[in-house]
Amino acid sequence: MKINLGSDLIECLSWSLYENPIVLFREAIQNSIDAFSELQENWPKLQINLNLDQSKREISIKDNGPGLGDQDFNKILGTLGASRKKQRNLAGCRGIGRLSGLGICDEIIISSKIKGSEFENQCFIDAKGIKNKLKENNQDSDLAEFLSEFIKFSKNKCADNSQSYFTVNYKNIIRLSGDYLLNPQTVEKYVCDIAPIPISGTSPIIKNIENLYKKFMLPYGIAISINENNNIIKKFDEKMFGSENKNLQFESYEISSESSQVLGVAWFIHHDYLGALSSSPFRGLRFRHKNILIGCEDTFSNLFKEQRFNRWTVGEVHSLDPSIRPSVKRDDFEPNASFNALAYKLKPHLFKVVQLARKSSVKRVEEKSLARILEQKPLLKKIQKRLQAKLPKSISKKQAIEIAEDIFMASKGKLSPDLICGAFLTNKISI
C-alpha cells in the first residue's frame, strides 16, 4: 500500500510551525553560517546583509558565502524535509527553514552563484499560489506533486563571474502589527539576541567570551548589516548590572556526562547580585546551538528552583554533543538522555548563582537595617533625653525608654518621637 503525504502538510511545515514569522531571519542566518562552516577560522569574513524595503514591501537576505553549484542547488532546493547537515553537526538539520516565510509573502526567490561561474541559479516559490490552492476544500494530492506546480527553477547568465553569493528574497510582505518585519530597529534587536555577532565594550570579560568561542570552534563575529548600514554589534554594557556592581568575575567550565562525554560548555558572569538585571542581549540563562539562540532569555528559567533568579543571571550554555538537537521550532531542545544529562549537570552551577544571590540579599537587608538605625539614632536620643527628664520617679525609666525605642523602630519612623513620648507622659503608665 502506498502512503501519500497530503498537500495540507505544507501549512504544518511553514507558517503554522513557527510562532513568529520573524524567525525567517534566524533560519537564513544559520543557513549562511552552515554554508561558511568549512572556513571556521575566518568567521568574521562572512558578511550577511538584510535589506528591508518598506516601499516595495520586500525582504532580501544575501551572504557572500561559497554559494551552490548547479547540481547542489537543484538537489537541495528541490528537496523538502531532508538535510545532509545532520551528519555534519551543523546549525540546521531538517531542510524546512526556507519555508518559514511562506505565510507572510506572495513569492520567494532564492538565487545563488559560485565563484568563477558565469551563471546564476534561481528557484521561484509561488507562495501566494500555494496558499490560495490550499484554501480549496478538495485538496488530496500528494505533497511532492502539489509543490511541483508552484516551485520552478531557472538559470541566468551573469556579467560578473568573480563573486559568490546566496540570496533569499521575500516579495510583497504582508503588513503585521507594527509592520515589525520591515522595521530595522525590531529586526536589529532580534538579531542581537539570536546571532553570533561581534561584542563591543571595554570590559576584559569580552575577550574571555571570545576565547571560549574560539576554543570550541563556535561561530562568532559574524558581520550582519541592515540596509547596508554599519554591522550590528552586541553591546556589553556593565551598566546592566547596576551602578553599584563592582565585582564582575568570569567563570567557564565544560559539562560532561558520567562517561566523560563532553555535553556542552557554559560560562557565567558573577556580579554583586543586587537584583534583577536591566534588559540586555546578555540577561538570563541562554542556551545556544552553534552559537545561535534557542528559545529566548526565559526559556530555561525552569532550571532554577525559583525562576525569578533567571533574570539575575548572565550566562550561556552551548550544546556540543551532536545528539543534543534543537526542537523543530527551535524554541527548546529535543528531550533525550544527553540533553537531560546536560541540564542535570548544570544545576549545581545554578545553585551557586542562587546562593550568591541569597547571600547578597541577606547582606543588603542587614545593611539597610543598620543604615536605618544610624539614620534614626538622633531621634532615639531625643526620646531617651525627654523621657529621662520628664518621667516621674515612680516609673522605671530604663524599661519605659526601651519600650518607646521599640515602638519607634517598629513604626519605621512613622510615629514621631513627640507622639511616642507624649503617650508615656500624658497617661498614667506603671512599669
PEMOWO-V448475 format. One record per residue. N is the residue number from 0. RES is the residue in one letter. PSI is psi in whole degrees, 0 to 359 (999 if undefined). OMEGA is omega in whole degrees, 0 to 359 (999 if undefined). NEAR is the number of other C-alpha atoms within 12 Angstrom. Layout:
n->{N & N}
res->{RES & RES}
psi->{PSI & PSI}
omega->{OMEGA & OMEGA}
near->{NEAR & NEAR}
This chain:
n->{0 & 1 & 2 & 3 & 4 & 5 & 6 & 7 & 8 & 9 & 10 & 11 & 12 & 13 & 14 & 15 & 16 & 17 & 18 & 19 & 20 & 21 & 22 & 23 & 24 & 25 & 26 & 27 & 28 & 29 & 30 & 31 & 32 & 33 & 34 & 35 & 36 & 37 & 38 & 39 & 40 & 41 & 42 & 43 & 44 & 45 & 46 & 47 & 48 & 49 & 50 & 51 & 52 & 53 & 54 & 55 & 56 & 57 & 58 & 59 & 60 & 61 & 62 & 63 & 64 & 65 & 66 & 67 & 68 & 69 & 70 & 71 & 72 & 73 & 74 & 75 & 76 & 77 & 78 & 79 & 80 & 81 & 82 & 83 & 84 & 85 & 86 & 87 & 88 & 89 & 90 & 91 & 92 & 93 & 94 & 95 & 96 & 97 & 98 & 99 & 100 & 101 & 102 & 103 & 104 & 105 & 106 & 107 & 108 & 109 & 110 & 111 & 112 & 113 & 114 & 115 & 116 & 117 & 118 & 119 & 120 & 121 & 122 & 123 & 124 & 125 & 126 & 127 & 128 & 129 & 130 & 131 & 132 & 133 & 134 & 135 & 136 & 137 & 138 & 139 & 140 & 141 & 142 & 143 & 144 & 145 & 146 & 147 & 148 & 149 & 150 & 151 & 152 & 153 & 154 & 155 & 156 & 157 & 158 & 159 & 160 & 161 & 162 & 163 & 164 & 165 & 166 & 167 & 168 & 169 & 170 & 171 & 172 & 173 & 174 & 175 & 176 & 177 & 178 & 179 & 180 & 181 & 182 & 183 & 184 & 185 & 186 & 187 & 188 & 189 & 190 & 191 & 192 & 193 & 194 & 195 & 196 & 197 & 198 & 199 & 200 & 201 & 202 & 203 & 204 & 205 & 206 & 207 & 208 & 209 & 210 & 211 & 212 & 213 & 214 & 215 & 216 & 217 & 218 & 219 & 220 & 221 & 222 & 223 & 224 & 225 & 226 & 227 & 228 & 229 & 230 & 231 & 232 & 233 & 234 & 235 & 236 & 237 & 238 & 239 & 240 & 241 & 242 & 243 & 244 & 245 & 246 & 247 & 248 & 249 & 250 & 251 & 252 & 253 & 254 & 255 & 256 & 257 & 258 & 259 & 260 & 261 & 262 & 263 & 264 & 265 & 266 & 267 & 268 & 269 & 270 & 271 & 272 & 273 & 274 & 275 & 276 & 277 & 278 & 279 & 280 & 281 & 282 & 283 & 284 & 285 & 286 & 287 & 288 & 289 & 290 & 291 & 292 & 293 & 294 & 295 & 296 & 297 & 298 & 299 & 300 & 301 & 302 & 303 & 304 & 305 & 306 & 307 & 308 & 309 & 310 & 311 & 312 & 313 & 314 & 315 & 316 & 317 & 318 & 319 & 320 & 321 & 322 & 323 & 324 & 325 & 326 & 327 & 328 & 329 & 330 & 331 & 332 & 333 & 334 & 335 & 336 & 337 & 338 & 339 & 340 & 341 & 342 & 343 & 344 & 345 & 346 & 347 & 348 & 349 & 350 & 351 & 352 & 353 & 354 & 355 & 356 & 357 & 358 & 359 & 360 & 361 & 362 & 363 & 364 & 365 & 366 & 367 & 368 & 369 & 370 & 371 & 372 & 373 & 374 & 375 & 376 & 377 & 378 & 379 & 380 & 381 & 382 & 383 & 384 & 385 & 386 & 387 & 388 & 389 & 390 & 391 & 392 & 393 & 394 & 395 & 396 & 397 & 398 & 399 & 400 & 401 & 402 & 403 & 404 & 405 & 406 & 407 & 408 & 409 & 410 & 411 & 412 & 413 & 414 & 415 & 416 & 417 & 418 & 419 & 420 & 421 & 422 & 423 & 424 & 425 & 426 & 427 & 428 & 429 & 430}
res->{M & K & I & N & L & G & S & D & L & I & E & C & L & S & W & S & L & Y & E & N & P & I & V & L & F & R & E & A & I & Q & N & S & I & D & A & F & S & E & L & Q & E & N & W & P & K & L & Q & I & N & L & N & L & D & Q & S & K & R & E & I & S & I & K & D & N & G & P & G & L & G & D & Q & D & F & N & K & I & L & G & T & L & G & A & S & R & K & K & Q & R & N & L & A & G & C & R & G & I & G & R & L & S & G & L & G & I & C & D & E & I & I & I & S & S & K & I & K & G & S & E & F & E & N & Q & C & F & I & D & A & K & G & I & K & N & K & L & K & E & N & N & Q & D & S & D & L & A & E & F & L & S & E & F & I & K & F & S & K & N & K & C & A & D & N & S & Q & S & Y & F & T & V & N & Y & K & N & I & I & R & L & S & G & D & Y & L & L & N & P & Q & T & V & E & K & Y & V & C & D & I & A & P & I & P & I & S & G & T & S & P & I & I & K & N & I & E & N & L & Y & K & K & F & M & L & P & Y & G & I & A & I & S & I & N & E & N & N & N & I & I & K & K & F & D & E & K & M & F & G & S & E & N & K & N & L & Q & F & E & S & Y & E & I & S & S & E & S & S & Q & V & L & G & V & A & W & F & I & H & H & D & Y & L & G & A & L & S & S & S & P & F & R & G & L & R & F & R & H & K & N & I & L & I & G & C & E & D & T & F & S & N & L & F & K & E & Q & R & F & N & R & W & T & V & G & E & V & H & S & L & D & P & S & I & R & P & S & V & K & R & D & D & F & E & P & N & A & S & F & N & A & L & A & Y & K & L & K & P & H & L & F & K & V & V & Q & L & A & R & K & S & S & V & K & R & V & E & E & K & S & L & A & R & I & L & E & Q & K & P & L & L & K & K & I & Q & K & R & L & Q & A & K & L & P & K & S & I & S & K & K & Q & A & I & E & I & A & E & D & I & F & M & A & S & K & G & K & L & S & P & D & L & I & C & G & A & F & L & T & N & K & I & S & I}
psi->{131 & 132 & 122 & 141 & 114 & 156 & 337 & 344 & 335 & 325 & 321 & 334 & 4 & 254 & 337 & 342 & 319 & 133 & 323 & 125 & 350 & 345 & 347 & 330 & 319 & 316 & 320 & 319 & 316 & 329 & 321 & 319 & 318 & 320 & 334 & 3 & 340 & 347 & 51 & 326 & 351 & 33 & 315 & 348 & 347 & 126 & 125 & 126 & 128 & 115 & 119 & 109 & 101 & 327 & 319 & 350 & 55 & 148 & 130 & 132 & 116 & 137 & 164 & 29 & 186 & 346 & 184 & 133 & 177 & 307 & 312 & 320 & 309 & 323 & 314 & 313 & 340 & 6 & 132 & 131 & 24 & 135 & 140 & 357 & 334 & 318 & 337 & 2 & 56 & 182 & 314 & 158 & 8 & 345 & 29 & 358 & 326 & 346 & 358 & 335 & 10 & 326 & 352 & 11 & 174 & 333 & 143 & 127 & 120 & 126 & 147 & 150 & 140 & 155 & 135 & 348 & 146 & 359 & 147 & 132 & 142 & 145 & 126 & 123 & 116 & 85 & 319 & 318 & 320 & 313 & 319 & 319 & 322 & 340 & 339 & 141 & 352 & 29 & 112 & 18 & 158 & 146 & 311 & 317 & 320 & 312 & 329 & 335 & 335 & 0 & 120 & 153 & 149 & 170 & 127 & 146 & 140 & 151 & 326 & 119 & 10 & 347 & 154 & 149 & 168 & 127 & 140 & 125 & 130 & 118 & 140 & 66 & 133 & 156 & 113 & 176 & 122 & 3 & 42 & 337 & 337 & 15 & 112 & 323 & 317 & 316 & 320 & 316 & 319 & 315 & 320 & 322 & 316 & 334 & 154 & 66 & 169 & 150 & 131 & 156 & 175 & 354 & 136 & 345 & 330 & 319 & 323 & 317 & 314 & 321 & 324 & 317 & 317 & 316 & 320 & 16 & 44 & 141 & 139 & 162 & 22 & 132 & 113 & 127 & 161 & 125 & 37 & 27 & 192 & 149 & 145 & 133 & 138 & 113 & 125 & 98 & 117 & 348 & 341 & 339 & 351 & 149 & 339 & 349 & 128 & 344 & 88 & 127 & 131 & 134 & 133 & 156 & 150 & 149 & 119 & 157 & 177 & 335 & 15 & 16 & 126 & 118 & 326 & 181 & 144 & 150 & 149 & 151 & 110 & 142 & 201 & 355 & 60 & 353 & 190 & 140 & 158 & 158 & 135 & 166 & 357 & 344 & 139 & 162 & 111 & 123 & 138 & 144 & 120 & 37 & 26 & 130 & 136 & 124 & 224 & 189 & 337 & 359 & 321 & 22 & 340 & 348 & 343 & 144 & 321 & 114 & 338 & 333 & 348 & 322 & 3 & 353 & 145 & 112 & 155 & 145 & 123 & 120 & 135 & 336 & 125 & 337 & 350 & 107 & 142 & 153 & 169 & 318 & 355 & 31 & 4 & 186 & 154 & 133 & 119 & 177 & 321 & 315 & 321 & 321 & 320 & 313 & 320 & 316 & 340 & 337 & 320 & 326 & 324 & 327 & 322 & 317 & 314 & 319 & 318 & 321 & 318 & 317 & 318 & 321 & 315 & 317 & 319 & 322 & 316 & 318 & 320 & 321 & 316 & 319 & 321 & 320 & 314 & 322 & 326 & 356 & 314 & 324 & 325 & 321 & 325 & 318 & 313 & 312 & 317 & 316 & 325 & 323 & 329 & 335 & 140 & 159 & 339 & 349 & 139 & 105 & 324 & 313 & 321 & 316 & 319 & 318 & 317 & 318 & 318 & 319 & 317 & 315 & 322 & 329 & 355 & 38 & 2 & 331 & 125 & 156 & 322 & 319 & 317 & 314 & 322 & 323 & 325 & 325 & 336 & 352 & 151 & 97 & 125 & 124 & 999}
omega->{179 & 177 & 179 & 173 & 185 & 183 & 179 & 178 & 182 & 178 & 180 & 183 & 183 & 189 & 178 & 183 & 186 & 183 & 184 & 183 & 178 & 179 & 179 & 177 & 178 & 182 & 180 & 181 & 181 & 175 & 178 & 179 & 179 & 180 & 183 & 191 & 180 & 183 & 188 & 183 & 182 & 183 & 183 & 178 & 177 & 180 & 177 & 177 & 176 & 180 & 180 & 183 & 183 & 182 & 179 & 182 & 181 & 171 & 176 & 180 & 186 & 174 & 179 & 180 & 185 & 181 & 180 & 175 & 185 & 186 & 181 & 182 & 182 & 181 & 183 & 182 & 179 & 180 & 180 & 175 & 175 & 183 & 176 & 186 & 181 & 182 & 182 & 178 & 179 & 184 & 178 & 182 & 184 & 175 & 179 & 185 & 182 & 179 & 186 & 180 & 186 & 185 & 187 & 181 & 179 & 184 & 174 & 178 & 180 & 183 & 179 & 177 & 176 & 181 & 179 & 180 & 177 & 186 & 175 & 175 & 179 & 174 & 180 & 178 & 181 & 183 & 180 & 179 & 179 & 183 & 179 & 181 & 181 & 179 & 178 & 185 & 186 & 181 & 176 & 183 & 178 & 185 & 181 & 179 & 180 & 184 & 183 & 179 & 188 & 179 & 183 & 181 & 175 & 181 & 184 & 178 & 181 & 180 & 184 & 179 & 184 & 186 & 170 & 181 & 173 & 185 & 173 & 178 & 175 & 186 & 176 & 179 & 177 & 181 & 177 & 181 & 180 & 182 & 191 & 180 & 179 & 179 & 184 & 181 & 179 & 180 & 179 & 179 & 180 & 179 & 178 & 181 & 193 & 192 & 178 & 183 & 180 & 177 & 179 & 179 & 183 & 183 & 176 & 179 & 180 & 180 & 177 & 180 & 181 & 179 & 177 & 178 & 180 & 183 & 184 & 175 & 178 & 178 & 176 & 177 & 181 & 180 & 179 & 180 & 176 & 181 & 176 & 173 & 180 & 179 & 180 & 181 & 174 & 186 & 175 & 183 & 182 & 178 & 179 & 179 & 184 & 184 & 183 & 181 & 181 & 189 & 177 & 181 & 180 & 179 & 178 & 180 & 173 & 177 & 185 & 177 & 178 & 180 & 178 & 174 & 180 & 182 & 182 & 176 & 182 & 170 & 178 & 170 & 178 & 182 & 183 & 177 & 181 & 180 & 178 & 183 & 176 & 183 & 178 & 177 & 182 & 186 & 176 & 174 & 187 & 175 & 181 & 176 & 188 & 179 & 173 & 187 & 173 & 182 & 180 & 185 & 184 & 186 & 186 & 178 & 180 & 177 & 175 & 177 & 173 & 189 & 181 & 182 & 177 & 182 & 169 & 194 & 168 & 182 & 177 & 174 & 181 & 178 & 181 & 179 & 182 & 181 & 176 & 187 & 175 & 174 & 183 & 181 & 180 & 175 & 180 & 173 & 174 & 179 & 174 & 186 & 183 & 180 & 177 & 178 & 178 & 180 & 180 & 181 & 180 & 188 & 177 & 179 & 177 & 176 & 178 & 178 & 181 & 179 & 178 & 179 & 180 & 179 & 178 & 180 & 178 & 181 & 180 & 178 & 179 & 180 & 178 & 179 & 179 & 180 & 180 & 179 & 180 & 180 & 183 & 185 & 178 & 180 & 176 & 178 & 178 & 177 & 181 & 184 & 184 & 180 & 179 & 184 & 191 & 183 & 177 & 183 & 182 & 181 & 177 & 185 & 181 & 180 & 180 & 180 & 179 & 179 & 180 & 179 & 179 & 179 & 181 & 182 & 180 & 179 & 180 & 176 & 182 & 175 & 183 & 176 & 180 & 180 & 181 & 179 & 180 & 180 & 180 & 188 & 183 & 179 & 177 & 182 & 177 & 181 & 999}
near->{3 & 5 & 8 & 15 & 18 & 21 & 28 & 29 & 28 & 33 & 27 & 24 & 28 & 34 & 30 & 20 & 26 & 29 & 20 & 25 & 34 & 33 & 36 & 40 & 45 & 41 & 37 & 41 & 47 & 42 & 38 & 44 & 45 & 34 & 34 & 32 & 30 & 18 & 19 & 25 & 20 & 21 & 31 & 26 & 25 & 39 & 33 & 44 & 35 & 38 & 33 & 34 & 24 & 21 & 14 & 17 & 26 & 31 & 41 & 38 & 40 & 39 & 40 & 32 & 35 & 33 & 36 & 34 & 27 & 26 & 16 & 20 & 26 & 25 & 19 & 27 & 36 & 29 & 23 & 26 & 26 & 18 & 25 & 21 & 23 & 20 & 14 & 16 & 24 & 37 & 46 & 37 & 32 & 29 & 29 & 33 & 38 & 42 & 43 & 35 & 45 & 42 & 40 & 36 & 34 & 27 & 33 & 39 & 36 & 40 & 36 & 45 & 37 & 31 & 22 & 19 & 25 & 21 & 27 & 33 & 35 & 32 & 33 & 32 & 35 & 32 & 37 & 26 & 24 & 33 & 28 & 17 & 23 & 26 & 14 & 14 & 11 & 11 & 21 & 18 & 23 & 19 & 27 & 22 & 18 & 25 & 32 & 23 & 20 & 29 & 29 & 22 & 27 & 20 & 23 & 18 & 15 & 20 & 13 & 17 & 17 & 16 & 22 & 31 & 36 & 39 & 37 & 42 & 38 & 42 & 33 & 29 & 32 & 27 & 19 & 17 & 12 & 12 & 22 & 25 & 37 & 35 & 27 & 26 & 19 & 20 & 31 & 34 & 25 & 34 & 38 & 34 & 36 & 40 & 43 & 39 & 40 & 32 & 31 & 22 & 16 & 13 & 20 & 19 & 26 & 28 & 18 & 20 & 37 & 24 & 19 & 29 & 34 & 21 & 17 & 26 & 24 & 38 & 42 & 36 & 34 & 40 & 36 & 43 & 33 & 31 & 26 & 21 & 17 & 15 & 26 & 34 & 29 & 29 & 23 & 28 & 25 & 31 & 20 & 30 & 30 & 21 & 17 & 16 & 20 & 15 & 18 & 23 & 23 & 23 & 23 & 27 & 23 & 27 & 31 & 25 & 23 & 14 & 10 & 15 & 19 & 26 & 33 & 39 & 39 & 38 & 37 & 35 & 35 & 31 & 32 & 32 & 37 & 31 & 28 & 24 & 28 & 21 & 24 & 27 & 35 & 37 & 31 & 40 & 41 & 38 & 44 & 39 & 43 & 41 & 41 & 42 & 42 & 37 & 31 & 28 & 33 & 29 & 23 & 34 & 29 & 19 & 29 & 29 & 18 & 19 & 22 & 22 & 33 & 35 & 36 & 42 & 44 & 42 & 36 & 41 & 40 & 44 & 42 & 34 & 29 & 26 & 29 & 33 & 36 & 34 & 23 & 28 & 32 & 32 & 29 & 27 & 29 & 19 & 17 & 18 & 18 & 29 & 32 & 23 & 26 & 36 & 34 & 22 & 27 & 36 & 24 & 17 & 32 & 36 & 22 & 21 & 36 & 31 & 22 & 23 & 28 & 21 & 18 & 22 & 21 & 17 & 17 & 19 & 15 & 14 & 15 & 15 & 17 & 15 & 13 & 21 & 22 & 15 & 17 & 26 & 19 & 16 & 27 & 32 & 22 & 23 & 38 & 30 & 21 & 25 & 33 & 24 & 16 & 20 & 29 & 20 & 15 & 13 & 20 & 18 & 27 & 20 & 19 & 30 & 31 & 22 & 24 & 35 & 33 & 22 & 24 & 30 & 27 & 18 & 17 & 20 & 23 & 15 & 23 & 23 & 32 & 23 & 20 & 33 & 35 & 20 & 21 & 32 & 25 & 15 & 13 & 13 & 20 & 15 & 17}
